[in-house]
Amino acid sequence: MSEVEHLGYVYVVSDSVGDTAESVARAAMSQFQANSDPGVIRRIPFVNSPERVEEAIRQVTREGGGLVVYTLVVPEIRYHMETSCREAGIATVDLMGPTMDAMEKLLGKKPRQEPGIVHRMDEQYFRRVAAVEFAVKYDDGKDPRGFLMSDVVLVGVSRTSKTPVCMYLAHREKRAANYPLTPEIAPPRELYLVRNRIIGLTISAEQLQDIRRERIRRLGLNANSTYDDLRRIRQELGYARSIFDELECPVIDVTHKAVEETATTVLEMMRKGEWSRG
């Protein structure tokens, strides 16, 4: 039994949809076990009144208790949540309150206290949606013309996290496309027209073999294929390196890196304009 399971459920309570609190809760849980069971988290959204607070506490109590992680922006609701949970013997973590209080002191002004502001369908929201649609449309080199409209193009062999990194970048409003390199197929000419937007992704041959073997197992593919053959993998990685050299693009080694870490490195390179090794 993992350490996280001893918590019981982790209840994410929010006056909006609860995305922020759940992200923080999952990040914390990952420090105690590699793959947190999605069933451990119970989301209780739209808690925006004392009545809803009481309903949430009744649910937590009825299901055996656990940890309540909450993001509530109205002080009265936060106070009611904290005191009611304390009386019920329920452990709590206030994610929003301390940060808002510190900012209020620093800025010398009251917060707006409007739940769900971050999720409003404003211009930023629509830019993000457009970027996600772009990443889906131009994923895996399906239409090389997308490279010409992109902010960044990721290239690398199969299973080097190109697609998930592109989706992460899309949620940061970046139009990201990607292209899978394989020795048998020459890269499209469009790739050479956007040299200043390309970043290569590479990985150790051994880790790539492990990743591909797991993919074969999960998908029930032919175990005798060359997809996870170490000699073939080294050939692919060598070919990818030759293309990176030809394109003169920077390269990120994603070995043992999380998607978020790779995407953050890409964003930092874009910010600094580090597109050329020359």
N, C-alpha and C positions, 0 to 999 in steps of 0.2 A: 504493500500500500504506500502511495506517495505521500510526501509531506502535505501537499495541497489538499488531498482528500480528507485530512484531519480537520480542515476548516469547516467541513460541511459544504453548504452552498455559499457562493459569493453573490450577494444581491447588489445589483447595479440599479440605484435609484436616481432618477433624474426628473427635472421639470420639463425636459424636452424628450428626445428619443433615446438618449443614453449612450450615444456612440463614444463620446469623450471618456466617460467613466469606464466603459467596458474596455477601451483600448488600454487605459492605465492599469486596470485590474489584470488584464491578460499579460501585460508587460511584466508586472510584479510576479504573477504566477509562474512565468517562464523561468524565473530565477530558482524555483523550487523543483520543477520537473520539466523535461525537455518538451513534451507535447501535452499541454493541459487539456483535459477532457472538456469539450464544449458544453457538456451537460452540467458542469460544476457551476456555471454562471447562470443566474436568473435575473433577467432584466425587468424592472418595474418602471415604465416610462410615465410621463405626464403627471408627476406628483406635484401639484401646484396649489394645494389647499390643505388645511389641517385635517380635513376628512380623508383626503387621499393619503396623507401621512399615516393616519391610523389604519387605513386599509392595508398599506404596505407592511406595517408592523405586525398586523394580524396574520398576513401571509407568511412572513418570516417565522413567526412563532409557531404557526400551524405546521410548517414544514420542518420544524426541528431546530431552527436557529442557524446562525452562521455569521459571516461578516457582511456588514452593510457599507458599501462604498457609494457615496452620493455626490451629485453636483446639483446644488440648488442655489439659485442666485438671489432669491428674496430672503432677507435676514430673518423675518418672522417664521418662515417655513423651515429654514435651516435650524433655528433654535428649537422649534417644535420637534423636528426629527431627532436632534441630538438628545434633548431631555427625555423624550418618550422612549427612545432606544435605551438610554441609561437606566430608566425605571424598569424596563423589561429585561435588563441584563444582556442586551445585544451589543456587540462590539461594532464601532463605526469608524469610518475614515471620511473626513470632509475634504474633498479635493478642490472645491472652488472657493470656499470661504476665506481661508488664510491668504490666498493669493490676491483675492479682491480687496481684502482689508489692507494688505500691504500696499497695493496700488493706490487705494483711496488716500492713505497717509502720504504717500510720495507725491501724488498729483494734487492733493488738496481739493478733491471734488468727489461727489457721490457717483457711484456706478448707476447705469441705466436700470438695472434690475429687471431686464426683459428676457424671459426664458426663450431659448431657441434662436437667438440672433445669428449664431454662427451657421445655422442651417437655412437661413432665408434664401429665397430664389432670386439673388441679386446678380449683377453682371459677372462677378467672380464665379458664382455657381454655374452659370451657363458656359463660361470659358472652360471650366473643369469638365463639364459634360461633353463639350466639343472635343476636348483633348482625349477623353476616354474613347469616344467614337472614332477618332483619328487612329488611336493605337490599335483598336480592333480591326479597322478597315485595312491598315497597312502592316498588320502583324505577319511575321514569317515571310516577308518579301512577296506577299500575294500580289501587290501592284507596285513595282519599282518607281512609278511616277510619284508616289507618295514621298520618296526621299527628297524630292525637289521642294516640297512644302513643309518639311519637317524642321524642328528645332535641333534635333539630334537623331542620329542613326546608330544603333548598336549592331555590331557584327560579331559573329563567333560561331563555333560549331554547335551542334544540337546539345541541349541541356546545360547551357551556361547561364541560365536565368535571364535570357534576353526579354522574353514576354513579360514575366512578373515585374522586372525592373521598368519596362516601358509603361506598365499600368501604374506603378508607383509614381513615375514621373508625370503621367497624365493627371493624377490627382494633385499634382503641383502645377497644373496648367501648362505643361510642356508637351508639345506635339512630338511624340517619340515613335519612330518606326524601327524595324529591325530586319536583319537578313541573316539566314542560316548558311554558313559556309560548308561546302562539301567538295572534295577534290574532283569529283566527276562533273561538276557544273561550274562554268566560268561565271563570275559575278556580273550582274547587268551593268551596262554602260552608265546608267544613272548614278551608280555608286561612286564612280570616278568624277562625277560632276559636283559632288558635295563633300569633297575631301575634308573641308574645314568644319564639317559637322559630324564626323565619324569618330566613334570610340570603339575599340576592340575589347572583347571580353575573352579571357582565357582562364584555364583551370588546370590543376594537376591531373595527369593521366589516371592516377589511381583513384582519386575521388570521382572523376567522371565515370570511370568504370563502375564504381559502387552505385552511383546515381542511375546509370543506365540499367544495371542489373535489377535494381529495385523497380524501375519502370517496366521492364520486361515481366517481372513477377506479378506486378499489380494488374497489368493489362492482359496477361495470359498470352504473351507473344511467343514466337518460336525461340526456344532457348538455344538453338544452334545457329542463330544469326550472328553476323559479324558486328552487330550494333554495340555489343559490350566486349568485343575482343580487344585486348590491350594493345596488340600490334596495330590494329586498325585505328584505334583511338589516337595513338601516338602519331600515326600518319596524318590523321585529320588535324591534330593540333599543330603539326609541323607545317601543313599546308596553310592553316589559318595564320600562323606567324609570317609566312611569306607574303600573304595578302596584306597583313598589317604593315609590313615593311614597304610594300609597293604603294600603299595608300598614305604612308607616313603619318599614321594616326596614333594617338596615345592608346595605351593598353592598360586595362585593369585586371589584375589577377583576382578572380572571385573564389579561389580555394578557401573553404571554411568561412566564407563571408555570408552574412544574412542579406536578403534582398534589400532591406532598408539601408544597410551599410553601403552596398554597391551603389544604390540610387543616390544616396547622399554624396558619395564621391563624385558621381557624374554631375550632380547639381553644382558642386563646388568647382569642378573643372569648367563647367559652362560659365559660371559666374566670373571666374578668373580669365576666361578666354584661353585656357590651356588646350588648344586643339592640335598643336603641331609639336612634334618632338625635335624639329629642326630649329 
